[in-house]
Amino acid sequence: MSDRRYFDHAATTPMVPAARDAVIAAIGDWANPSSPHGEGRAARAAIEAARAAIARGYGWPGEVIFTSGATEAIAIGIGRAQVASRMVGATEHDAVLRVAGDAVRLRVDPDGEIDLDVLTEELARATAPALVCVQWGNSETGVLQPIAAIAERVKAAGGVLFVDAAQMPAHWDDGDRPQDHADLIAVSAHKRGGPPGVGALLVRDLAQLLPSGGQERGYRGGTENVPGAVGFAAALDAPEDLDMMAELRERMEDAIVEAGGEVIAEEARRSPLVGAYRMPGAKAAVQLIRFDVAGFAVSAGSACSSGSMRPSHVLAHMGIDADLADEVIRISFGRPTTAEDVDALVATWTTIAEEIAHGPTAGEMIA
């Protein structure tokens, strides 16, 4: 499938060579890091070196707890934070909403940003201390939350700030980094060029979490995934040219608008890697089929929901009409994305949009 072009990096991005090599080497020299013998001690040293490398890579001064991915990190952070109440953004990833239970849903504005006045009101009403969970960058629209402004309000109320940063590049720094403000951060390896099946919960102070016993300093049970951890650490050293990605996204968006498309939350502060786009008159399901046949991998919403093609709660909470939201797809960039890829995507977008404007084919009418 070498002739295909991949634009679904927000779902998962290919492992970088350094991560692949690190995983293969660790698998070939595998031992249980909880074992007391020499081989076990060597494995323990490898995972602790990976732990330190990940802390350095994210510029994190606190603890690193390895997990099976961001979903488990989120479950631990929300479920075991020592707080009296919880609230989460209304447009959070399903991994957050599933474990949030009856937590307060924080309203967002039409650009998808947390309504800070509502946050302040909810914090005043909540039983303290309250945990507030927000996403660094939305996994469907790329909208970035104002982390520093949110943190200021949470800290003033004596609360705990938890950021889902699964989509965040390790070396991201636009002056509003979660690392500078959050108490807890969930990160994922496979979103950033590492192996699947490993992530981490970054914890500023372990006293904020209820321990569960077992491994990972007593905060997660199960044999540690040494190959995954070392692969994760290796991936963080692989460069990501975020400025180039931002330029490519702008180039693509200009062309999409020129072709009659719409950029969701165009005026919002957004990740250079993820965006949502509406093709008027074309159902997302039809677009996915057409792009796939043309050799492009795109998606409709987060990977966990695109398979079911259920309506996007993210777009709904942003006030986008359901019929219009049903015409939105997600396009996401990664390290391998090139200008040639973007130009080819735009050309295909324009062709599909023109054909849709002239009426659906019989197959599309059935779809």
C-alpha positions in Angstrom: 0.0 0.0 0.0 3.0 2.3 -0.6 1.0 4.4 -3.1 -1.4 5.5 -0.3 -1.2 8.8 1.6 -1.9 8.7 5.3 -3.8 11.6 7.0 -5.0 9.9 10.2 -2.0 10.5 12.5 -4.3 11.6 15.3 -5.6 8.0 15.5 -2.1 6.6 15.5 1.1 7.5 13.8 3.8 5.1 12.4 6.6 4.2 14.8 9.8 6.1 14.2 12.8 3.9 13.4 14.5 4.6 16.7 11.5 3.4 18.6 11.2 0.3 16.5 14.9 -0.5 17.1 14.6 0.1 20.8 11.5 -2.2 21.1 13.2 -5.0 19.1 16.4 -4.8 21.2 14.4 -4.9 24.4 12.3 -7.8 23.3 15.5 -9.7 22.5 16.8 -9.1 25.9 13.6 -9.5 27.9 13.4 -10.1 31.6 10.9 -9.2 34.4 12.0 -6.0 36.0 10.5 -7.1 39.3 12.8 -10.2 39.5 15.8 -10.0 41.9 18.4 -11.7 39.6 20.8 -9.9 37.3 18.6 -10.1 34.3 15.7 -8.6 36.2 17.9 -5.9 37.6 19.0 -5.0 34.0 15.4 -4.8 32.9 14.6 -2.6 36.0 17.5 -0.3 35.0 16.2 -0.1 31.4 12.7 0.9 32.5 13.9 3.4 35.0 16.2 5.0 32.3 13.1 5.2 30.1 11.1 6.8 32.9 13.8 9.4 33.4 14.0 10.0 29.6 10.3 10.5 29.3 10.3 13.0 32.2 13.1 14.9 30.4 11.4 14.7 27.1 8.2 16.3 28.4 10.1 18.7 30.7 8.2 17.2 33.6 9.5 17.7 37.2 7.4 15.1 38.9 6.7 11.4 38.7 6.1 9.2 35.6 3.7 6.2 36.0 3.7 3.8 33.0 0.3 2.6 31.8 -1.1 0.7 28.9 -1.9 3.9 27.2 -3.6 7.3 27.6 -7.0 5.7 28.3 -5.7 3.9 31.4 -3.8 7.0 32.5 -7.0 8.9 32.3 -8.9 6.2 34.2 -6.3 6.3 37.0 -6.1 10.1 37.1 -9.8 10.7 37.3 -10.7 7.6 39.3 -8.0 7.8 42.0 -7.3 11.5 42.4 -7.8 12.4 46.0 -10.5 15.0 45.4 -14.1 15.6 46.6 -15.7 16.4 43.2 -14.9 16.3 39.5 -15.7 18.2 36.3 -14.7 17.6 32.7 -14.9 19.6 29.5 -18.1 18.8 27.5 -16.0 18.1 24.4 -13.5 15.7 26.0 -12.5 12.4 24.4 -14.7 9.4 25.0 -12.0 7.9 27.3 -12.6 10.8 29.7 -16.4 10.8 29.4 -16.7 7.1 30.0 -15.0 7.3 33.4 -16.2 10.7 34.5 -19.6 9.3 35.6 -21.8 12.1 36.9 -19.0 14.7 36.9 -20.0 18.2 35.9 -19.7 18.9 32.1 -18.1 22.2 31.5 -19.6 24.2 28.6 -17.5 25.3 25.7 -17.9 28.3 23.4 -18.6 28.1 19.6 -14.8 27.8 19.0 -14.6 24.8 21.4 -12.8 26.5 24.2 -13.9 26.0 27.8 -16.1 28.9 29.0 -13.9 30.3 31.7 -16.8 32.1 33.4 -18.7 28.9 33.7 -15.6 27.1 35.0 -15.3 29.8 37.7 -19.0 29.4 38.7 -18.8 25.6 38.8 -15.6 25.7 41.0 -17.4 28.1 43.4 -20.3 25.6 43.6 -18.2 22.4 43.8 -17.2 20.6 46.9 -13.4 21.3 47.3 -11.0 20.1 46.3 -12.3 19.6 42.7 -10.5 17.9 39.9 -10.9 19.6 36.5 -10.0 17.5 33.4 -9.5 19.2 30.0 -7.9 18.1 26.8 -4.7 19.9 25.6 -5.8 19.8 22.0 -9.2 18.4 20.9 -8.7 15.1 19.0 -11.4 16.0 16.4 -10.9 19.7 15.8 -7.4 20.4 17.1 -8.7 23.3 19.3 -6.3 24.1 22.1 -7.6 24.9 25.5 -6.2 27.9 27.4 -4.3 25.8 29.9 -2.8 28.7 31.9 -6.1 30.5 32.2 -7.9 27.3 33.3 -5.1 26.5 35.8 -5.3 30.0 37.3 -8.9 29.4 38.2 -8.5 25.8 39.3 -5.6 26.7 41.6 -7.5 29.7 43.1 -10.2 27.3 44.1 -7.8 24.8 45.6 -8.4 22.3 42.9 -6.4 19.8 40.8 -5.9 20.2 37.1 -5.7 17.1 34.9 -4.8 17.5 31.2 -5.3 14.8 28.6 -2.3 15.5 26.4 -2.3 12.3 24.3 -2.1 14.3 21.1 0.6 16.8 22.3 4.1 16.7 20.8 6.7 16.2 23.6 8.6 19.4 22.7 5.5 21.6 22.1 6.1 25.1 23.6 3.8 28.0 22.6 4.1 29.6 26.1 1.1 27.7 27.4 2.4 24.2 28.2 0.4 21.8 30.3 3.7 20.8 32.0 3.9 24.3 33.5 0.5 24.2 35.0 -1.1 20.8 35.4 -1.0 18.4 38.4 -1.7 15.3 36.3 -1.1 14.7 32.5 -2.0 11.7 30.4 0.3 10.9 27.5 0.4 8.2 24.8 3.3 6.6 23.0 1.6 5.5 19.7 0.3 9.1 19.1 3.8 10.3 19.0 5.7 7.7 17.0 6.2 5.2 19.8 4.8 1.6 20.1 1.1 0.8 20.8 0.1 -0.4 24.2 2.1 2.0 26.4 1.5 5.4 27.8 2.1 7.3 31.0 0.4 9.4 33.7 2.6 12.3 34.7 2.0 13.1 38.4 3.3 16.2 40.1 2.8 14.8 43.6 2.0 11.2 44.2 0.1 12.2 47.4 -2.6 13.4 45.0 -3.4 9.8 44.0 -4.7 6.8 45.9 -2.3 3.9 45.6 -3.5 0.5 44.4 -0.6 -1.7 45.2 1.6 -3.7 42.8 4.1 -2.2 40.4 4.8 1.4 39.3 5.5 2.6 42.8 2.3 1.0 44.0 0.0 2.9 41.6 -0.5 0.2 38.9 -0.4 -3.6 39.0 1.0 -5.9 36.4 4.4 -6.7 34.9 6.0 -3.6 33.4 6.1 -3.3 29.6 9.9 -2.7 29.3 10.0 -2.9 25.5 7.1 -0.4 25.3 8.6 1.9 27.8 12.0 2.1 26.0 10.3 2.5 22.7 8.2 5.3 24.0 11.4 7.1 25.4 13.2 6.6 22.1 10.3 8.1 20.1 10.4 11.4 22.1 13.9 12.1 20.7 12.7 12.0 17.1 12.3 15.5 15.8 8.9 16.9 14.7 8.9 20.0 12.5 5.8 21.6 13.9 6.4 24.9 12.1 6.4 23.0 8.8 3.2 21.2 9.8 1.5 24.5 10.6 2.5 25.8 7.2 1.2 22.7 5.5 -2.1 22.9 7.4 -2.5 26.6 6.4 -1.8 25.7 2.8 -4.3 22.9 2.8 -7.0 25.0 4.6 -6.6 27.9 2.1 -7.2 25.5 -0.7 -10.2 23.8 1.0 -11.9 27.1 1.6 -11.2 28.1 -2.0 -12.9 24.9 -3.1 -16.0 25.8 -1.1 -15.1 23.9 2.1 -15.3 25.1 5.7 -12.6 25.0 8.4 -14.1 24.1 11.8 -13.1 26.6 14.5 -11.0 28.5 12.0 -10.3 31.4 14.3 -9.5 29.3 17.3 -6.0 28.6 18.5 -5.4 25.1 17.2 -2.8 22.3 17.0 -0.9 22.3 13.7 -1.4 18.5 13.5 -5.2 18.1 13.7 -8.1 19.8 12.0 -11.8 19.3 11.1 -13.3 20.2 7.7 -16.7 20.4 6.2 -17.5 19.6 2.6 -21.0 21.0 2.0 -23.5 18.5 0.6 -21.3 15.5 1.2 -21.9 13.1 4.1 -18.8 12.2 6.0 -19.4 8.5 5.3 -19.4 9.2 1.6 -16.3 11.3 1.9 -14.4 8.5 3.7 -15.2 6.0 1.0 -14.3 8.4 -1.8 -11.0 9.4 -0.2 -10.2 5.8 0.7 -10.8 4.6 -2.9 -8.5 7.5 -4.1 -5.8 6.3 -1.8 -6.1 8.6 1.2 -6.7 7.6 4.9 -8.8 10.3 6.6 -11.3 9.9 9.4 -14.6 11.2 10.8 -14.0 12.3 14.4 -11.9 10.3 16.9 -10.9 6.8 16.0 -13.0 5.3 18.8 -16.2 6.8 17.3 -15.5 7.0 13.6 -16.1 3.2 13.1 -19.6 3.6 14.4 -20.1 6.9 12.5 -22.2 8.2 15.4 -22.8 11.9 15.7 -19.9 14.0 17.1 -20.6 15.2 20.6 -17.7 17.6 20.1 -19.3 19.4 17.2 -22.7 19.3 18.9 -21.4 21.1 22.0 -19.8 23.7 19.8 -23.3 24.4 18.5 -22.9 23.0 15.0 -26.1 21.7 13.6 -26.3 17.9 13.3 -26.8 17.9 9.5 -23.8 20.1 9.0 -21.7 18.1 11.5 -22.5 15.0 9.4 -20.5 16.6 6.6 -17.3 17.0 8.7 -14.1 14.9 8.4 -10.9 15.0 10.4 -7.5 15.4 8.6 -4.4 15.0 10.8 -0.7 15.3 10.0 2.5 13.5 11.2 6.2 13.4 10.7 6.0 11.7 7.3 3.5 14.3 5.8 4.9 16.2 2.9 3.8 19.2 0.8 3.3 16.7 -2.1 0.9 14.7 0.1 -1.1 17.9 1.0 -1.3 19.0 -2.7 -2.6 15.5 -3.7 -5.2 15.6 -0.9 -6.4 19.0 -1.9 -6.7 18.0 -5.5 -8.8 15.0 -4.5 -10.9 17.1 -2.1 -11.6 19.5 -5.0 -12.5 16.7 -7.4 -14.9 15.1 -4.8 -16.5 18.4 -3.9 -17.1 19.2 -7.6 -18.6 15.8 -8.3 -20.8 16.0 -5.2 -22.0 19.4 -6.3 -23.2 17.8 -9.6 -25.2 15.1 -7.8 -24.5 11.8 -6.1 -23.7 8.5 -7.9 -26.1 5.6 -7.4 -23.7 4.0 -5.0 -23.5 7.2 -2.9 -27.3 7.4 -2.8 -27.4 3.9 -1.3 -24.7 4.9 1.3 
